[in-house]
Amino acid sequence: MLILLVEDDNDLRPEIAQYLERRGHVVIACGSLAEARTSLSRMMRAEPPEAVICDVNLPDGDGVDFCCEASPLVPDARWLLMSGGHEPEEQAERLALISGPQRWLMVDKPISMRQLNAALTP
């Protein structure tokens, strides 16, 4: 599975990427939303991601906003949004406005790598 990973934590990002790569996934890891937007644009020209794993609270923006903005570009991708539990009801309401079938899942941080990998499949 081709995965776009957006996580600003410099220790956690490579840990997640390496874990998923050991399970056969190809991971494009980004540390910011700006980097994620650039990577997604490049990926769309070649091969779109099958999944996007994105932290909700990022220094340069909100992962929920990114999901609402970018999910129409990759309608078949599975979105896993990782949150430290900040207003999950409000985030879910915002995500419910995305048209089409629900392709996102909000997961609480911290999450085990095994749980994260398992959440990639609907």
C-alpha positions in Angstrom: 0.0 0.0 0.0 1.3 3.5 -0.9 0.9 5.7 2.2 1.3 9.5 2.8 2.3 10.0 6.4 2.0 13.5 7.9 3.5 13.7 11.4 5.5 16.6 12.9 7.1 14.7 15.7 10.7 14.0 14.5 11.0 10.9 16.6 7.6 9.4 15.9 7.5 10.0 12.1 10.4 7.7 11.2 9.2 5.1 13.8 5.8 4.9 12.1 7.3 4.9 8.6 9.9 2.2 9.4 7.2 0.0 11.1 4.9 0.3 8.1 7.7 -0.3 5.6 8.7 -3.5 7.4 5.1 -4.6 6.7 5.5 -4.1 3.0 4.0 -0.6 2.6 5.7 2.2 0.7 5.6 5.4 2.9 6.1 9.0 1.9 6.8 10.8 5.2 6.2 14.5 5.7 6.7 16.7 8.7 4.3 19.5 7.9 1.1 20.2 5.9 3.1 22.3 3.4 5.3 19.3 2.8 2.3 17.0 2.6 0.6 19.2 0.0 3.7 19.2 -2.2 4.1 15.4 -1.8 0.5 14.8 -2.6 0.7 16.9 -5.7 3.7 14.9 -6.9 2.0 11.6 -6.0 -1.1 12.6 -8.0 1.0 12.9 -11.1 2.4 9.4 -10.7 0.5 7.2 -8.3 -2.0 8.5 -5.7 -1.8 7.3 -2.2 -4.0 4.5 -1.0 -3.9 5.8 2.5 -3.1 9.0 4.3 -2.1 9.0 8.0 -2.2 12.5 9.3 -1.7 14.0 12.7 -4.5 16.5 13.6 -2.5 19.1 15.4 0.3 20.3 13.2 2.3 23.5 13.6 1.3 24.8 10.2 -2.4 23.7 10.2 -5.1 21.3 11.0 -5.1 17.7 9.8 -8.9 17.7 9.7 -8.9 20.7 7.4 -6.3 18.9 5.2 -8.5 15.8 5.0 -11.5 17.9 4.0 -9.5 19.8 1.4 -7.5 16.8 -0.1 -9.8 13.8 0.2 -11.7 14.8 -2.9 -8.4 14.5 -4.8 -7.9 10.9 -3.7 -11.5 9.6 -3.3 -10.4 6.0 -2.9 -7.8 6.7 -0.2 -8.3 5.6 3.4 -7.6 8.5 5.9 -6.4 7.8 9.4 -6.4 11.0 11.5 -4.4 10.8 14.7 -5.6 13.0 17.6 -4.5 13.5 21.1 -8.2 13.7 22.0 -8.8 17.4 21.4 -12.5 18.0 20.7 -13.1 14.7 18.9 -16.8 15.3 18.5 -16.2 18.6 16.7 -13.6 17.0 14.4 -16.0 14.2 13.5 -18.7 16.7 12.7 -16.3 18.5 10.4 -15.3 15.3 8.7 -18.9 14.2 8.3 -19.3 17.1 5.8 -17.1 15.4 3.3 -19.3 14.1 0.6 -19.2 10.5 -0.5 -18.6 7.3 1.5 -16.8 7.6 4.8 -13.1 6.9 4.1 -11.7 8.3 7.3 -11.1 7.1 10.8 -10.1 9.1 13.8 -7.7 7.3 16.1 -6.5 8.4 19.5 -2.9 9.1 20.3 -1.0 7.4 21.6 -1.7 4.4 19.3 0.3 1.2 19.1 2.0 0.5 15.8 0.1 -2.7 15.5 -3.2 -0.9 15.9 -2.2 1.7 13.4 -1.3 -0.9 10.8 -4.6 -2.7 11.5 -6.6 0.5 11.0 -5.3 0.8 7.5 -7.8 -1.8 6.3 -11.5 -0.9 6.5 
